[in-house]
């Protein structure tokens, strides 16, 4: 699978060899105005490269308005436009991409009265999205090394310039506390700036798909680190791989199991179509060491001790009761009188409830609930008096407790 190969590259943090593009592409076409050729006129081929650098190649139409550019670089990393400035107005072709040995024929540029919008009018944000985002996390020298591979797609026909009031084109958030940002690939470093909140692309993004790769470090001040995965663009899929040997990971993304890559094993989490602006999370814990093993032993010992105490205390209380060793102080005269007064009030309350129910003044459900509550309180008072060796000398009390 393609993303597995990328994850393997991320594991060793080796920059892939630069693949030189073929220069076998060709673009042919014609410029005319209402069917009449625009002959012997200066034109310009504009190329956006993989680092978003812009290259311009001048040309000229022939006597029939035709033009041709050859020896062009091919592949998804290169996007071309053919433009002409005529009578003070700019006209251009649609965006063009070339495969190896491909010739784009019949490219037509129509010169009219309205002109063509400039090449950087700024596409709408909805045209910018991330089809696939890969995050690979490994442990190195007590710190987390994180490599991200972000595929950014401009599905429009013109370069995306971002919102006019901002000084950047795109913002890619990074986790709080990151440092040692390095190994930026896919976009020229001079077109990238960073701050504590993430990366910022400052160059207009040409139509097509662009792969941005970068690496950074995260400190492990504690044994647990939570990464909040924030997104500023619509994203179709996020794959997170964590080294299963040195790290234990959990996430609110779906867990897809372990993935073997050569001699290494990764835990694989995946999120699909997460909401823009939402923040998912991955929690990283260092794998067990002698310290964690000791903590586990202590924890288990505490659990066993608590369980044994839970069994021992009731048995000890029973033994004390049978042996007559209860050392609780005997209740005083005032306490006994208070219990007796409470008993009389509860008996009176029960009698009043019975009378109200017989007269139809109380609903049956309310009557039963209130009477049951009084009986429970009366039983508690009777038990206290029994412990104090006070006789249950009230016939109504004995009857109510049955």
Secondary structure as the mmCIF struct_conf table of DSSP 4:
data_model
#
loop_
_struct_conf.conf_type_id
_struct_conf.id
_struct_conf.beg_label_comp_id
_struct_conf.beg_label_asym_id
_struct_conf.beg_label_seq_id
_struct_conf.end_label_comp_id
_struct_conf.end_label_asym_id
_struct_conf.end_label_seq_id
HELX_RH_AL_P HELX_RH_AL_P1 UNK A 2 UNK A 12
TURN_TY1_P TURN_TY1_P1 UNK A 13 UNK A 13
HELX_LH_PP_P HELX_LH_PP_P1 UNK A 15 UNK A 18
HELX_LH_PP_P HELX_LH_PP_P2 UNK A 20 UNK A 22
STRN STRN1 UNK A 25 UNK A 33
TURN_TY1_P TURN_TY1_P2 UNK A 34 UNK A 35
STRN STRN2 UNK A 36 UNK A 37
BEND BEND1 UNK A 40 UNK A 40
STRN STRN3 UNK A 42 UNK A 48
TURN_TY1_P TURN_TY1_P3 UNK A 50 UNK A 51
BEND BEND2 UNK A 52 UNK A 52
STRN STRN4 UNK A 54 UNK A 60
TURN_TY1_P TURN_TY1_P4 UNK A 63 UNK A 64
BEND BEND3 UNK A 65 UNK A 65
STRN STRN5 UNK A 66 UNK A 72
BEND BEND4 UNK A 75 UNK A 75
TURN_TY1_P TURN_TY1_P5 UNK A 76 UNK A 77
STRN STRN6 UNK A 79 UNK A 86
TURN_TY1_P TURN_TY1_P6 UNK A 87 UNK A 88
STRN STRN7 UNK A 89 UNK A 92
STRN STRN8 UNK A 96 UNK A 96
TURN_TY1_P TURN_TY1_P7 UNK A 100 UNK A 101
STRN STRN9 UNK A 103 UNK A 110
BEND BEND5 UNK A 113 UNK A 114
TURN_TY1_P TURN_TY1_P8 UNK A 119 UNK A 120
BEND BEND6 UNK A 121 UNK A 121
HELX_RH_3T_P HELX_RH_3T_P1 UNK A 125 UNK A 127
STRN STRN10 UNK A 128 UNK A 140
TURN_TY1_P TURN_TY1_P9 UNK A 141 UNK A 142
STRN STRN11 UNK A 143 UNK A 154
BEND BEND7 UNK A 156 UNK A 158
STRN STRN12 UNK A 160 UNK A 160
TURN_TY1_P TURN_TY1_P10 UNK A 164 UNK A 165
BEND BEND8 UNK A 166 UNK A 167
BEND BEND9 UNK A 169 UNK A 169
STRN STRN13 UNK A 170 UNK A 173
TURN_TY1_P TURN_TY1_P11 UNK A 176 UNK A 177
STRN STRN14 UNK A 179 UNK A 185
BEND BEND10 UNK A 186 UNK A 187
HELX_RH_3T_P HELX_RH_3T_P2 UNK A 189 UNK A 191
STRN STRN15 UNK A 192 UNK A 195
TURN_TY1_P TURN_TY1_P12 UNK A 196 UNK A 197
STRN STRN16 UNK A 198 UNK A 201
BEND BEND11 UNK A 203 UNK A 203
HELX_LH_PP_P HELX_LH_PP_P3 UNK A 204 UNK A 204
STRN STRN17 UNK A 205 UNK A 205
HELX_LH_PP_P HELX_LH_PP_P4 UNK A 206 UNK A 206
BEND BEND12 UNK A 207 UNK A 207
STRN STRN18 UNK A 208 UNK A 219
BEND BEND13 UNK A 221 UNK A 223
STRN STRN19 UNK A 224 UNK A 230
BEND BEND14 UNK A 232 UNK A 233
STRN STRN20 UNK A 234 UNK A 235
BEND BEND15 UNK A 236 UNK A 236
STRN STRN21 UNK A 237 UNK A 243
TURN_TY1_P TURN_TY1_P13 UNK A 244 UNK A 246
STRN STRN22 UNK A 247 UNK A 251
BEND BEND16 UNK A 252 UNK A 253
STRN STRN23 UNK A 254 UNK A 261
TURN_TY1_P TURN_TY1_P14 UNK A 262 UNK A 263
STRN STRN24 UNK A 264 UNK A 272
BEND BEND17 UNK A 273 UNK A 273
HELX_LH_PP_P HELX_LH_PP_P5 UNK A 274 UNK A 275
TURN_TY1_P TURN_TY1_P15 UNK A 276 UNK A 277
STRN STRN25 UNK A 279 UNK A 286
HELX_LH_PP_P HELX_LH_PP_P6 UNK A 287 UNK A 288
HELX_RH_AL_P HELX_RH_AL_P2 UNK A 290 UNK A 323
TURN_TY1_P TURN_TY1_P16 UNK A 324 UNK A 324
HELX_LH_PP_P HELX_LH_PP_P7 UNK A 328 UNK A 331
HELX_RH_AL_P HELX_RH_AL_P3 UNK A 333 UNK A 358
TURN_TY1_P TURN_TY1_P17 UNK A 359 UNK A 360
BEND BEND18 UNK A 362 UNK A 362
HELX_RH_AL_P HELX_RH_AL_P4 UNK A 364 UNK A 387
TURN_TY1_P TURN_TY1_P18 UNK A 388 UNK A 389
HELX_RH_AL_P HELX_RH_AL_P5 UNK A 395 UNK A 400
TURN_TY1_P TURN_TY1_P19 UNK A 401 UNK A 401
#
